[in-house]
Amino acid sequence: MPAAKPKYMPNPRGWTLVQVAARIGMSLSWLADNLEKMQREHGFPKQNPVTNRFNGRAVDAWMDSFEPLLAKARTSSPDLSKASNRVKEHFSGAARA
C-alpha cells in the first residue's frame, strides 16, 4: 500500500533555475547567460552545492536590495517620470493623434 500524501506541503525554500528566472521576471536563457556575472559583480545568491537549488529567501532579499536605489532614482530625477509618461503615451497610441 503506497504512503499517504502529506496534508501539508510547504512552499519549497530551494528554487530551481527555472523558478528563479520566473521570480526575477527574466527568461531562463537570459538568466543562464547572465548568472555568473550577476553573482560575481552584483552579489546574486549562489546555488546550494548539496541540493543544487537557490535559496528563495536569498533571491528575494537580493531583489529587495535594489528597491532603495529605485526609490531614490524616482525622487531625484523628475525627467524619469516625464520619459516614462512619453513611453506610455507612445504605446497607448496617444502620441499618434
Contact map, one row per residue, 1 for C-alpha under 8 A:
1110000000000000000000000000000000000000000000000000000000000000000000000000000000000000000000000
1111000000000000000000000000000000000000000000000000000000000000000000000000000000000000000000000
1111100000000000000000000000000000000000000000000000000000000000000000000000000000000000000000000
0111110000000000000000000000000000000000000000000000000000000000000000000000000000000000000000000
0011111000000000000000000000000000000000000000000000000000000000000000000000000000000000000000000
0001111110000000000000000000000000000000000000000000000000000000000000000000000000000000000000000
0000111110000000000000000000000000000000000000000000000000000000000000000000000000000000000000000
0000011111000000000000000000000000000000000000000000000000000000000000000000000000000000000000000
0000011111100000000000000000000000000000000000000000000000000000000000000000000000000000000000000
0000000111110000000000000000000000000000000000000000000000000000000000000000000000000000000000000
0000000011111000000000000000000000000000000000000000000000000000000000000000000000000000000000000
0000000001111110000000000000000000000000000000000000000000000000000000000000000000000000000000000
0000000000111110000000000000000000000000000000000000001110000000000000000000000000000000000000000
0000000000011111000000000000000000000000000000000010111100000000000000000000000000000000000000000
0000000000011111111100000000000000000000000000000000111100000000000000000000000000000000000000000
0000000000000111111100000000000000000000000000000001110000000000000000000000000000000000000000000
0000000000000011111110000001000000000000000000000000110000000000000000000000000000000000000000000
0000000000000011111111000001000000000000000000000000000000000000000000000000000000000000000000000
0000000000000011111111100000000000000000000000000000000000000000000000000000000000000000000000000
0000000000000011111111110000000000000000000000000000010100100000000000000000000000000000000000000
0000000000000000111111111111001000000000000000000000000000000000000000000000000000000000000000000
0000000000000000011111111111000000000000000000000000000000000000000000000000000000000000000000000
0000000000000000001111111100000000000000000000000000000000000000000000000000000000000000000000000
0000000000000000000111111100000000000000000000000000000000000010000000000000000000000000000000000
0000000000000000000011111110000000000000000000000000000000000000000000000000000000000000000000000
0000000000000000000011111111011000000000000000000000000000000000000000000000000000000000000000000
0000000000000000000011001111111000000000000000000000000000000000000000000000000000000000000000000
0000000000000000110011000111111100000000000000000000000000000000000000000000000000000000000000000
0000000000000000000000000011111110000000000000000000000000000000000000000000000000000000000000000
0000000000000000000000000111111111000000000000000000000000000000000000000000000000000000000000000
0000000000000000000010000111111111100000000000000000000000000000000000000000000000000000000000000
0000000000000000000000000001111111100000000000000000000000000000000000000000000000000000000000000
0000000000000000000000000000111111110000000000000000000000000000000000000000000000000000000000000
0000000000000000000000000000011111111100000000000000000000000000000000000000000000000000000000000
0000000000000000000000000000001111111110000100000000000000000000000000000000000000000000000000000
0000000000000000000000000000000011111111000000000000000000000000000000000000000000000000000000000
0000000000000000000000000000000001111111110000000000000000000000000000000000000000000000000000000
0000000000000000000000000000000001111111111100000000000000000000000000000000000000000000000000000
0000000000000000000000000000000000111111111111000000000000000000000000000000000000000000000000000
0000000000000000000000000000000000011111111100000000000000000000000000000000000000000000000000000
0000000000000000000000000000000000001111111000000000000000000000000000000000000000000000000000000
0000000000000000000000000000000000001111111100000000000000000000000000000000000000000000000000000
0000000000000000000000000000000000000111111110000000000000000100000000000000000000000000000000000
0000000000000000000000000000000000100111011111000000000000100100000000000000000000000000000000000
0000000000000000000000000000000000000010001111100000011001100100000000000000000000000000000000000
0000000000000000000000000000000000000010000111110000010000000000000000000000000000000000000000000
0000000000000000000000000000000000000000000011111011111000000000000000000000000000000000000000000
0000000000000000000000000000000000000000000001111111111000000000000000000000000000000000000000000
0000000000000000000000000000000000000000000000111111100000000000000000000000000000000000000000000
0000000000000000000000000000000000000000000000011111000000000000000000000000000000000000000000000
0000000000000100000000000000000000000000000000111111100000000000000000000000000000000000000000000
0000000000000001000000000000000000000000000000111111110000000000000000000000000000000000000000000
0000000000000111100000000000000000000000000000111011111000000000000000000000000000000000000000000
0000000000000111100100000000000000000000000011110001111101100000000000000000000000000000000000000
0000000000001110000000000000000000000000000010110000111111100000000000000000000000000000000000000
0000000000001110000100000000000000000000000000000000011111110000000000000000000000000000000000000
0000000000001000000000000000000000000000000000000000001111111000000000000000000000000000000000000
0000000000000000000000000000000000000000000010000000011111111100000000000000000000000000000000000
0000000000000000000100000000000000000000000110000000011111111110000000000000000000000000000000000
0000000000000000000000000000000000000000000000000000000111111111000000000000000000000000000000000
0000000000000000000000000000000000000000000000000000000011111111100000000000000000000000000000000
0000000000000000000000000000000000000000001110000000000001111111110000000000000000000000000000000
0000000000000000000000010000000000000000000000000000000000111111111000000000000000000000000000000
0000000000000000000000000000000000000000000000000000000000011111111000000000000000000000000000000
0000000000000000000000000000000000000000000000000000000000001111111100000000000000000000000000000
0000000000000000000000000000000000000000000000000000000000000111111111000000000000000000000000000
0000000000000000000000000000000000000000000000000000000000000011111111100000000000000000000000000
0000000000000000000000000000000000000000000000000000000000000000111111110000000000000000000000000
0000000000000000000000000000000000000000000000000000000000000000011111111000000000000000000000000
0000000000000000000000000000000000000000000000000000000000000000011111111100000000000000000000000
0000000000000000000000000000000000000000000000000000000000000000001111111110000000000000000000000
0000000000000000000000000000000000000000000000000000000000000000000111111111000000000000000000000
0000000000000000000000000000000000000000000000000000000000000000000011111111100000000000000000000
0000000000000000000000000000000000000000000000000000000000000000000001111111110110000000000000000
0000000000000000000000000000000000000000000000000000000000000000000000111111110000000000000000000
0000000000000000000000000000000000000000000000000000000000000000000000011111110000000000000000000
0000000000000000000000000000000000000000000000000000000000000000000000001111111110000000000000000
0000000000000000000000000000000000000000000000000000000000000000000000000111111111000000000000000
0000000000000000000000000000000000000000000000000000000000000000000000000000111111100000000000000
0000000000000000000000000000000000000000000000000000000000000000000000000100111111110000000000000
0000000000000000000000000000000000000000000000000000000000000000000000000100111111111000000000000
0000000000000000000000000000000000000000000000000000000000000000000000000000011111111100000000000
0000000000000000000000000000000000000000000000000000000000000000000000000000001111111110000000000
0000000000000000000000000000000000000000000000000000000000000000000000000000000111111111000000000
0000000000000000000000000000000000000000000000000000000000000000000000000000000011111111100000000
0000000000000000000000000000000000000000000000000000000000000000000000000000000001111111110000000
0000000000000000000000000000000000000000000000000000000000000000000000000000000000111111111000000
0000000000000000000000000000000000000000000000000000000000000000000000000000000000011111111100000
0000000000000000000000000000000000000000000000000000000000000000000000000000000000001111111111100
0000000000000000000000000000000000000000000000000000000000000000000000000000000000000111111111110
0000000000000000000000000000000000000000000000000000000000000000000000000000000000000011111111000
0000000000000000000000000000000000000000000000000000000000000000000000000000000000000001111111100
0000000000000000000000000000000000000000000000000000000000000000000000000000000000000000111111111
0000000000000000000000000000000000000000000000000000000000000000000000000000000000000000111111111
0000000000000000000000000000000000000000000000000000000000000000000000000000000000000000110111111
0000000000000000000000000000000000000000000000000000000000000000000000000000000000000000010011111
0000000000000000000000000000000000000000000000000000000000000000000000000000000000000000000011111
